[in-house]
Amino acid sequence: MGASIRLQSSALNVEILPAGASIRSVYLEGVPFPLVIGAQDKAFYGPANRTFFGATIGRNANRLDRGRLPIGGEVHQLSINEPPHHLHGGTTGAWSRPWTVESVSSTDAVLALELPAGEDGYPGIARLTAMFAAEDEMLTIVYEGEVTAPCPVNMTSHLYFNLSGHAETRDHCLEVEADRYLPVGSDLIPTGVAEPVEGTPFDFRDGRVIGRGPSLLDHNFCLSSERSWTPRHAARLFCESSGVSVEIATTESGLQVYDGAYLDGTILGLDGKPVARHGAIAIEPQNWPDAPNHEHFPSAILQPGERYRHESVYRFVKG
């Protein structure tokens, strides 16, 4: 598991674990409870973390239909860890692995991981880096990656937010800068068509209370048709009862939002209480899900000699 890494800025205290390059907690000055949900038991992080609490996801975030990965006319079969589909890089993805700590200071940490060729069915070696930095009220996460064969690299931080300290988050208000989203089938695989949010429960452009949105929220919001070089504003999550908000800017083309509907209370949070249904909201900047199986989606394929770079900034505000 490795020893905890603590980052401290003028406003934030962040705990990171090398297991899965996971963020276990984020505290904001003046707020007595953590704003990111973490597990009480540190041994939970790594292969047991099937809810992906705070973990770094790679090689490929989200689902791939039936584990099919078409690249250059060849279809690779990936591991099936959410039958019948492949989820979040598979059974031995970056979320489950011990990362190497390359450098640490009071405000910054750099971790690295090499995934071997063929693991979970992915072609080529992937060399990944996760960089975390705390400055004032901002937490910045930068992911970088290189591959030795054409392969998807689509990383994200699977942070679960609870801005109230209460058992449920259905009262949180979410704003998302997206005028399209990806409808999904019953198995949560995108249908392949990006639909307008206008007139649907998925219209979060002007803010919508999570509990007044769709009955199940586990969808990608289409921020743009391509990734950007610098982070741009994507979303804001706000809790009126606590007065706490988090603003998210990202380089990524999509934003997956999951309302915690399948959390079942089997995991104890940092306060020793079960994290139950709707106990947290996951907001995951990333490329559009199942992109390799949809030619008109933004490409997630990285070529040898190219360098993948993802930057997301989380700004926590009280009052």
LINPE-V436863 format. One record per residue. N is the residue number from 1. RES is the residue in one small letter. PSI is psi in radians with two decimals (none if undefined). D_FIRST is the distance of its C-alpha to the first C-alpha in Angstrom with 2 decimals. Layout:
N	RES	PSI	D_FIRST
N	RES	PSI	D_FIRST
//
This chain:
1	m	-0.73	0.00
2	g	2.72	3.80
3	a	2.65	6.84
4	s	2.57	8.66
5	i	2.27	11.44
6	r	2.17	14.79
7	l	2.38	17.75
8	q	2.12	21.15
9	s	-2.98	24.46
10	s	-0.37	27.79
11	a	-0.33	26.98
12	l	2.57	23.27
13	n	2.09	20.08
14	v	2.29	16.99
15	e	2.26	13.32
16	i	2.43	10.87
17	l	2.38	7.11
18	p	-0.49	6.28
19	a	1.92	5.02
20	g	0.22	8.76
21	a	0.95	9.93
22	s	2.42	10.41
23	i	2.01	12.87
24	r	-0.53	12.37
25	s	2.64	15.75
26	v	2.08	18.93
27	y	2.40	21.63
28	l	2.36	25.14
29	e	2.29	27.48
30	g	-0.07	29.95
31	v	2.14	27.97
32	p	0.00	26.57
33	f	2.72	24.01
34	p	2.54	21.13
35	l	-0.22	22.52
36	v	2.28	19.44
37	i	2.31	18.26
38	g	2.85	14.75
39	a	2.45	13.46
40	q	-0.72	13.94
41	d	1.99	11.20
42	k	-0.47	7.69
43	a	-0.23	6.87
44	f	-0.52	9.21
45	y	2.48	7.28
46	g	-2.53	7.34
47	p	-0.45	10.45
48	a	-0.20	11.57
49	n	1.15	12.07
50	r	-0.17	15.65
51	t	-0.12	17.06
52	f	0.53	14.97
53	f	2.00	14.60
54	g	0.10	14.31
55	a	2.71	12.84
56	t	2.21	14.34
57	i	2.32	16.73
58	g	2.82	18.19
59	r	-0.62	20.17
60	n	2.07	22.49
61	a	2.63	22.16
62	n	-2.82	24.16
63	r	2.57	26.29
64	l	2.16	28.31
65	d	2.04	31.31
66	r	0.37	31.09
67	g	0.30	28.57
68	r	2.24	31.48
69	l	1.63	30.88
70	p	2.24	34.27
71	i	2.08	34.40
72	g	0.69	37.72
73	g	-0.13	39.52
74	e	2.43	36.85
75	v	2.07	34.73
76	h	2.42	31.24
77	q	2.05	29.86
78	l	2.91	26.23
79	s	2.62	24.07
80	i	1.79	25.09
81	n	0.00	22.24
82	e	1.32	24.45
83	p	2.31	27.69
84	p	0.46	29.86
85	h	2.95	27.84
86	h	2.29	24.88
87	l	2.29	22.47
88	h	0.68	20.00
89	g	-0.07	19.63
90	g	-2.99	19.47
91	t	-0.45	17.40
92	t	0.62	15.10
93	g	3.11	15.51
94	a	-0.53	13.52
95	w	-0.43	12.12
96	s	-0.12	10.31
97	r	2.63	9.08
98	p	2.16	6.57
99	w	2.65	9.01
100	t	2.27	10.63
101	v	2.00	11.59
102	e	-0.64	15.35
103	s	2.62	16.80
104	v	2.40	16.49
105	s	-3.04	19.44
106	s	-0.36	20.30
107	t	-0.17	21.02
108	d	2.63	19.30
109	a	2.50	16.13
110	v	2.21	16.06
111	l	2.66	13.31
112	a	2.70	14.41
113	l	2.40	14.03
114	e	2.18	16.72
115	l	2.18	17.56
116	p	2.75	20.15
117	a	2.40	23.65
118	g	-0.24	24.36
119	e	2.28	20.92
120	d	0.25	21.63
121	g	-0.04	25.17
122	y	2.42	24.83
123	p	2.53	27.15
124	g	2.89	26.21
125	i	2.48	23.16
126	a	2.22	21.41
127	r	2.04	19.96
128	l	2.58	18.26
129	t	2.41	17.60
130	a	2.17	16.37
131	m	2.24	18.08
132	f	2.39	17.94
133	a	2.32	20.81
134	a	2.21	22.20
135	e	2.09	25.95
136	d	-2.16	28.17
137	e	0.22	27.53
138	m	2.36	26.05
139	l	2.11	22.56
140	t	2.32	22.83
141	i	2.20	20.50
142	v	2.19	21.61
143	y	2.40	20.51
144	e	2.71	22.18
145	g	2.63	22.51
146	e	2.66	24.73
147	v	2.77	25.71
148	t	-0.08	27.87
149	a	2.67	29.70
150	p	2.25	30.77
151	c	2.57	27.95
152	p	2.35	26.90
153	v	1.96	24.36
154	n	1.62	24.11
155	m	2.78	20.95
156	t	2.86	20.29
157	s	2.13	18.04
158	h	1.09	18.03
159	l	2.35	18.67
160	y	2.17	20.32
161	f	2.45	22.90
162	n	1.89	24.72
163	l	0.10	27.19
164	s	-0.44	29.05
165	g	0.05	26.67
166	h	3.05	28.66
167	a	-0.43	27.81
168	e	2.76	29.25
169	t	0.31	29.51
170	r	-0.30	32.69
171	d	-0.10	34.59
172	h	2.53	32.65
173	c	2.28	34.83
174	l	2.33	33.65
175	e	2.33	35.46
176	v	2.26	34.83
177	e	1.13	36.87
178	a	2.29	37.61
179	d	0.05	40.96
180	r	2.73	39.68
181	y	2.98	36.98
182	l	1.86	36.12
183	p	2.63	37.47
184	v	2.79	35.56
185	g	-3.04	36.64
186	s	-0.35	35.58
187	d	0.18	32.59
188	l	0.32	31.49
189	i	2.31	32.49
190	p	2.49	34.70
191	t	-0.33	38.39
192	g	-0.06	38.77
193	v	2.22	40.95
194	a	2.08	40.00
195	e	2.63	42.11
196	p	2.51	43.37
197	v	-0.32	41.80
198	e	2.19	45.29
199	g	0.19	46.60
200	t	2.89	43.42
201	p	-0.10	40.78
202	f	0.18	38.42
203	d	1.70	40.37
204	f	0.27	38.07
205	r	-0.65	39.87
206	d	0.21	41.52
207	g	2.34	38.82
208	r	2.36	38.52
209	v	2.31	37.01
210	i	-0.73	34.30
211	g	-0.23	36.15
212	r	0.16	39.28
213	g	-2.71	37.75
214	p	2.74	37.39
215	s	-0.55	36.63
216	l	2.18	33.39
217	l	1.85	31.77
218	d	1.18	29.34
219	h	2.74	31.22
220	n	2.29	31.24
221	f	2.27	33.51
222	c	1.71	35.21
223	l	-0.61	35.07
224	s	3.07	36.87
225	s	0.00	37.75
226	e	2.81	35.72
227	r	2.75	32.86
228	s	2.88	33.84
229	w	-0.51	33.17
230	t	2.64	32.57
231	p	2.44	31.08
232	r	2.65	33.72
233	h	2.32	33.78
234	a	-0.69	32.57
235	a	2.84	32.04
236	r	2.28	32.11
237	l	2.30	30.76
238	f	2.46	32.65
239	c	2.01	32.89
240	e	-0.64	36.36
241	s	-0.58	35.67
242	s	-0.35	33.12
243	g	0.25	34.56
244	v	2.46	31.17
245	s	2.79	30.75
246	v	2.25	28.41
247	e	2.38	30.10
248	i	2.18	28.51
249	a	2.52	29.82
250	t	2.76	28.66
251	t	-0.15	29.83
252	e	2.77	29.23
253	s	-0.23	32.11
254	g	2.86	30.72
255	l	1.94	28.96
256	q	2.26	27.50
257	v	2.22	27.87
258	y	2.22	26.66
259	d	0.15	27.99
260	g	0.42	25.46
261	a	-0.41	28.17
262	y	0.05	25.94
263	l	2.35	23.47
264	d	0.18	24.43
265	g	0.05	23.15
266	t	-0.27	20.73
267	i	2.30	17.78
268	l	2.32	18.13
269	g	-3.08	17.88
270	l	-0.42	17.12
271	d	0.06	20.66
272	g	0.02	20.19
273	k	2.60	22.58
274	p	2.44	22.25
275	v	1.77	21.81
276	a	-3.06	24.92
277	r	2.26	27.19
278	h	0.39	27.72
279	g	-0.13	25.28
280	a	2.82	23.99
281	i	2.15	25.14
282	a	2.27	23.11
283	i	2.02	24.73
284	e	1.76	23.58
285	p	2.32	25.54
286	q	3.08	25.91
287	n	2.89	28.64
288	w	2.43	30.78
289	p	2.60	29.29
290	d	0.45	30.60
291	a	-0.71	32.22
292	p	-0.37	32.64
293	n	0.17	34.90
294	h	1.82	37.08
295	e	-0.46	38.99
296	h	0.00	40.03
297	f	2.72	36.51
298	p	2.35	34.94
299	s	2.46	33.54
300	a	0.07	29.82
301	i	2.20	30.54
302	l	2.38	29.50
303	q	2.63	31.67
304	p	2.41	30.93
305	g	-0.30	31.87
306	e	2.80	31.00
307	r	2.13	28.09
308	y	2.43	26.47
309	r	2.19	25.88
310	h	2.24	24.94
311	e	2.22	25.23
312	s	2.45	24.98
313	v	2.25	25.86
314	y	2.06	25.32
315	r	2.05	27.86
316	f	2.32	27.64
317	v	2.39	31.02
318	k	2.11	32.39
319	g	none	36.09
//
